[in-house]
Amino acid sequence: MARTPFTVAYDEDAGMLTLSGDLDDSGALELGEWLAALTRQARDLVMDLSSVGSLPSTAVGVIAAARANMRAHFNRLELVAAQGSAAGRVLARSGMAVQPRKPSD
């Protein structure tokens, strides 16, 4: 099966980082770079993983580290995923709270 390219989009006004495609180890490194830059902005961040097809353990570790870093600076990283999505299931199994994506999103 063909992989869908991994992409990242950031909406600065909304504080929303939207991920899509199949996240592999190199995508996890790219995600880590995005999160490192965004956590320095000292604001809350929402990450929408609803369109992520696969989420390897490397990416879960990157997300967990970013959450811990943001909490240490009194900021919040909210994870959003479509109900039943691969990313939502993986993150929930990893013990991370995931908010369901609203139908209007």
C-alpha positions in Angstrom: 0.0 0.0 0.0 1.3 3.5 -0.9 2.2 5.8 2.0 0.6 9.2 2.3 3.3 11.9 2.7 3.5 13.4 6.1 2.7 17.1 6.3 2.6 19.7 9.1 0.6 22.9 9.0 0.5 25.6 11.8 -2.2 28.2 12.3 -0.6 30.8 14.5 -3.8 32.6 15.3 -5.5 29.5 16.5 -2.4 27.9 18.1 -3.2 24.8 16.1 -0.7 22.3 14.7 -2.4 20.0 12.1 -0.6 16.8 11.1 -1.6 14.6 8.2 -0.3 11.5 6.4 1.8 8.6 7.5 4.2 9.6 10.2 7.4 7.6 10.2 10.7 8.0 12.1 11.9 10.9 9.8 8.5 12.5 10.2 8.9 12.2 14.0 12.1 14.1 13.8 10.4 16.8 11.8 7.6 16.9 14.3 10.1 17.2 17.1 11.6 20.2 15.4 8.2 21.9 15.1 7.3 21.2 18.7 10.7 22.5 20.0 10.2 25.7 18.1 6.5 26.1 19.2 7.1 25.3 22.9 9.5 28.3 23.0 6.6 30.6 22.2 5.2 30.2 25.8 1.6 29.5 24.8 -0.9 26.6 24.8 -0.9 24.5 21.6 -3.5 22.2 20.1 -2.3 19.3 17.9 -4.8 17.8 15.6 -3.8 14.2 14.6 -7.1 13.3 13.0 -5.6 12.8 9.5 -2.5 10.9 10.6 -2.5 7.4 9.2 0.2 5.8 11.3 1.9 6.9 14.5 5.1 5.1 15.5 6.5 4.8 19.0 9.2 7.4 18.1 6.5 10.0 17.4 4.6 9.1 20.6 7.9 9.7 22.5 8.3 13.1 20.8 4.7 14.1 21.7 5.2 12.9 25.3 8.4 14.9 25.7 6.8 18.0 24.2 3.9 17.7 26.6 6.2 17.4 29.6 8.3 20.4 28.4 5.2 22.5 28.0 3.9 21.5 31.4 7.2 22.5 33.0 6.7 26.0 31.5 3.0 26.1 32.6 1.6 25.6 29.1 -0.6 23.0 27.7 -0.5 20.7 24.7 -4.0 19.4 23.8 -4.2 16.4 21.5 -7.2 16.1 19.2 -8.0 13.1 17.0 -10.9 11.8 15.1 -12.8 9.1 17.2 -11.5 5.7 16.2 -8.5 7.1 14.3 -5.2 5.2 14.4 -3.4 8.1 16.2 -6.2 8.4 18.7 -6.0 4.8 19.6 -2.2 4.7 19.9 -2.1 7.8 22.1 -4.9 6.6 24.3 -3.0 3.3 24.8 0.0 5.3 25.7 -1.9 6.9 28.5 -2.3 10.3 26.9 -5.6 12.1 27.0 -7.0 12.7 23.5 -10.0 15.0 22.8 -12.3 13.9 20.1 -12.4 16.1 17.0 -15.6 18.1 16.7 -17.7 17.3 13.6 -17.6 20.9 12.5 -13.7 20.9 12.4 
